[in-house]
């Protein structure tokens, strides 16, 4: 019996990835990666005259400690967190009976059971558990942050109120962690490239399997499967649409059946291997035969990405970029995307650089080894379709280094 040749390309694709992943892992110094990130957090605390922080956001916990457990679950439950002090210990407060999961991480000085006080976990005992947590923080304060001032990234109202009543001032840790995460180490860049490798395998599969008659959800599922299959973690959004659902943008995938000749656009928003994000947008036409209007939209999106990416240089102020950026024609402006540029790392990160009328970050500067995405959405108000493109870059000494290599469409 002969086996079909159709499976060979996928086998080769997987084998090539396994070889590349092995090579990338050989290049990553995980001890340096972890030390660099924790040190960045501590230095940002010092800059802000703070002695310690408590982190609940699983992305921030991952950045500071490289410790992972049920990330999506812990995005909406206060059941796992860590304490980081500048001069004292690093303590992970782990979910019930999961202390062994991070025992291999030598930057964590101690692992304790998490004290949880949310209603889901404790019901009518929540207030009693909150008192235990407050007492735990007070004990930490006596030993490690005697200023009685601490940065916390995510916290509910009752906990903030009770901390204040007990003389503890809470400040927002969001800016501290965002600034810590801005400049990537060489090991982080390798991790990000590994995530992009997986995303681009998924994009290639979506491109080759796209057929009239499949649903948007079916097409989107290919990226999900690929991410998990190749060691990724989750996907932040599910933005994929086809035909008239591509305008306006930001519609999530549905059971709509994709038709011959329609535009299909999507945004990966994919948290891949090692927890790093691959944020790439592509737009395809089902039969790969662009009509004149589709060509026009696609050409404009490419022009905007190309113009803005060539404009950005190491040391350029965000304000200068906004002033000099590609001008979106007025008939497309009301449907503009929310940002022109944003940072990228373990997820979407600071800065969010918006169109001139939309505010956003203006006082910062592009710096070497920031990683960013450059975005474009082109679609008229009440237009039939729209095109979404996005590329991922590293800021280098002399401009931008393209990190996302899946080719754009040939529309000639």
N, C-alpha and C positions, 0 to 999 in steps of 0.2 A: 504494500500500500504506500502510495506517495503522499507526503504531506503538502498542503497548499503552500505556495510561495508567499501568499498574502501575509502570513504571520512573521516572516523573516524580518521585515523592516522594524517591527516593534521589538522583536528579540534583540536585534542589533542596537536599537535605540536604548533599551534598558541596559545592555551590556556596556555600551559606551558611557552611559551615565554612572554605572557602578565603578568603572575604571576611573572616570573623572572625579567622582566623590571620594574614592580612596586616595587619589592624588591630593585633592583639596584637604582632606583630613590630615594627611601627612604634613601639609603646610601650616595647619592651624596649631598654634601653641595655646592650648586651652587654659593653662595656668596664667599665662600672660593676658589672655583675653579677659579672664575673670578679675584678675588683679587690677587691670587698667580700668575696667568699668566701676568697680567698687571705689577705687581711688578717685575717679571723677566725681562720684557722688559725695564723697567726704570733702573734696576740695570746694565743691559748690556750697556745701553747708558752711564751711569756714568763711567763704566769701560773703555769705549772708549773716555772719555772726551767730550761727546756730551750732549747737553742740550735738544734735541728734535729729533723726526723723523716724517716723513709723509709716511703712508703705503697705497698702492694701491692694492697689492695682496690680494684678498679676504680671503685667508687662513691666512695671517698675521693679517688682520683686525679681523677675527674670533678669533684668538689667543689672541690678545690684548684686545678686547672689548666684545667678545662673541656676536657680532652683525652680522646678516646674511641677505642678500638680493641679490637674483639673482647671486649667486656665479659664475657660469660658464660664464654667460654673462659678468660679470665684470672682468673676466680673460683676455678678449680681448678688453675691452673698459674702458677708464680712466674716468669713470662716478661715482665713489664712492670711498672714501678714508677717512683716519682719521689722525689727528694730535695728537701726544702724546708728552708731555713735562715732563721733570723730576720734575720740581718744579711748573709748571703752570697747565693749564687745559688740559683735554682730550676733543677734539672736533671731532665729527663725521660729515663729509660732505656727506650728503645722496642724493641718486638719487631723481629725480624730484617727488615731492608730496609723498614721502615715509617716511617723518620724524617721523610719529607715530609708525613705526615698531620697533624702539629701545627705545621708551620712558620709558620702564620698567627697563632699565639698569642703575642702580644708579652710576656706575663708569664713565659714560659719563656726562661731565659737561655741554655740549652744543651741540645741533644738528643744523647745518646750511645746506642750499641748496648747493649741489656740484656745483662748477664752472667747466664746461667741455670745452675743446678746441680742441677735436679731429675732424677730417674732417667729419666723419659720423654724429656726433651730430650737427655740425654747418656749414659745407660746407664752403662757401666763407667768413663766419664771424668768422672762427676759430682763426685767428690772433688777432681779437679784444677780444675774450674770453680769449685767452692766456694772454693778458695784464692784464685783470681783475684778473686772477689767480696769476700772478706774484705780483701784488699789494697786494693781500691777503697774500701771503707768506712774503712779505716785512713787512707788518703790524704785522704779527706774530713774525717776527724776532725782531722788535723794542721792543716787550713786553716780549718774552719768550725765544729767543735764540740769545742773543746779540753777541755771538761769530761769527755770520754770517756763521755758519757751520751746516749743517743739513744732517741727514741720510734719504735716500729715497730708497725704494726697487724697484719700477718699474716706469720708466719715459721715455717719448720720447725725441728725440734729440732737437727739438725746445725749449722745456721747460728747459732742462739742459743749453742750450746755453744762453737763456735769464736770467736765474738765475745767471749764471756766470757773465754776463754783468752787472748785478745789485749788484755784490759784494757778492753773496751767493755761498759758496762752497758746492757742493753736494758730499756726500760720500755714498758708497753702504751700505744699511741697511740689505742686505741678511745675512751676517755673524752674525750680531747682533741678528736678529730674529732667525736664526738657533741655535745659542748658547743659547738663551733664552728658546727655546723649548726643549732642550736636556733632562733635568731632569724632570720627570713627578711627579706630586703630587699624593697622594692617590686617590683624586677625579678623576683625569685624568685616572688613571689605571682602575677605575670602568667604566668610559665612554668607554674606549677602549675595555674592556671585553664585554660591551653591543654590540658594533659594531661587534666584533668577533662572538658573539652569532648569530647575523643575518646572517653573512657570512656563518656560518656553517649550518644554516638551509637551505640556498640557495645551498650549496655544497651537502648536503644530498638529496635535491630534484633533483639536476642535476644527482647525482649518481643513484637514483632510477628510473628516467625517461629516462635515456640514452638508446636509442634503435637504431639498424641499420635502416637506411632509413630517420632519422631526419637530418636536416642540422646543421652545426656548429652554425649558427645564432639562430636557434630554441633552441639549448641547452643553449647558452649564455644568451638568453632572460630570462631564468628561474632565474638567479642570479639578473638581473636588476629588474624584477618584485618583487622578494622577498625583495630586499633592500628597494624599495619604499613602499611596503606594510607594512613593519615593521618599518617604520620611518627613513630610511636612506636617503641619499642626492644625491650622484652621483657616477659614477665609472670612474676612471682616464683613463683607457685604455680598450681595448676589446681583450686582448690576449687569444685566444683559437684556437687550431688547432687539426687536426686529421690525422692519417696515415702518409703519407710522408710529409705532411705540418708541422709535429712536428719537422722536421729536415731540415734546421736550425730553431732555436727558434725565437720568437718575431713576428710571423705572426698573424695577427688579424683574428677574426672569419669571415667566408665567407658563401656563399650558397652551399659550398661543402657538398655532402651527406656523412654522416658517415657510414662506412662499418663494417660488422661483423668482430670481431677479431682485429680491429685497436686500436692503442693507441690514447687516447684523453687527452690532457694536457691543463691547463689553469692557469691563475694568477688572483686572485680576484681584487686587486687594488681598493677596495671598500670603499668609504667614507660613513660610516653608521650613526647610531644615534649619536647625539651630535657632529657630524662633525669629529669623529675619524675614522682612517683608519684601515681596516682589510686587511692585505696583505698576502695571503695564496696561495700556489700553490699545485695543486694535479694533478696526472695523473692516468687515468683509462684505462682499456681494455674493449671494448664494451660488450663482453660476460663474462668478468671476468676470462677468461682462458688465462693466460699469456703464450706465447711461450718462448722458451729458451732464445732467444735474448732479448725479452722484460723483462724477469726475470733478466738477467744480467744488463741491463741498470738501471732498478728500484733498484736493490740491491746496485749498485754503488752510485746512488743518495742518498739512505738512509744512506749509509756508510759515505758519505761526510757530510751530515747534522749532523749525530750523532757525528762524530769525531770533527767537528768544534764547535758544540754547547757545547760539554764537555770541550773543550779547553779554552773557554772564562771565565774569572773570573773578579770580581770586582777589579779594579786597574791594570789590564793587559794593557800594551801599545799596540796600534794598530800595531806598527812595529813588536813587538814580535809575535803577532797573525799571521801576514802575513808570517813570517819566519817559524812558526811551523805548519801552516795550512795543511790540507789534500792535498796531491799532486795529481793533476789531471793527469792521464796517457797521454802521449804525443799524442796518436792518437785521443784523445778527446779535447785536449787543444785549437786548433784553433777555435772550436765551443763553447768555454767557455761562461758562462754568464758574464754580464758586471761587476757584483760585487759578492763577497762572503758574505758580510754582509752590511746592511744599517740600519740607524735609521728609526723609524716609529713613527708617532704621528697623527697630523691632516692630514698628507699625508706622502709620503716618505720624510725623513729628513736626516740631517747630522748625522753621517758620512757615506760616501760611501767608503767602504774598498774593494779594488780591488785585482786582482791576481798580483803576484810579478812583472810581466812585464808591468803592465798597469798604474802605478802611483797611483793617488788617495791619500786620507788622510792617513798619517802615524804618525803624531806627537801627536795625542790625546791618551786618555786612556778610557777604559770602566769603567763606574761609576755606582754605585747603583742607581736604578730607571731610568736608560736609558731604552728605549724600542727599540728592534732591530728585524730584521728578518735575518735568516740564509738561504742562497739560494744554490740550486744546479741545474745545467742543464747538462745532460749527453747525448751526441750524437756525433757519429763519423762524420768527414767530408765525405760527400757523403753517409752517412749511411741511412738506410731506415726510421728509426724512432728515436725519442729522448724522454727523460723523464725529466720533470721539477717538482721539489719539493721545497717548502719553508715553514718554520715554523716561528712563531712570539713568541718573548720571552721578559721577563723583566729581567734586570740584578739585581740579588739579592746579599745579603751579601756573599753567598757561591757558586755562579755560576749563571746559568740561570734557570728561572722559565718559563716553557712552558705555553703559553697563548692560542695557537691554538690547540684544542683538537679533531678535526675531525680525526678519525683514518686513518693511512696509509693502503695501500693494503696488504692483506695477499697473498703473492706470492708463498707459499710453495706448 
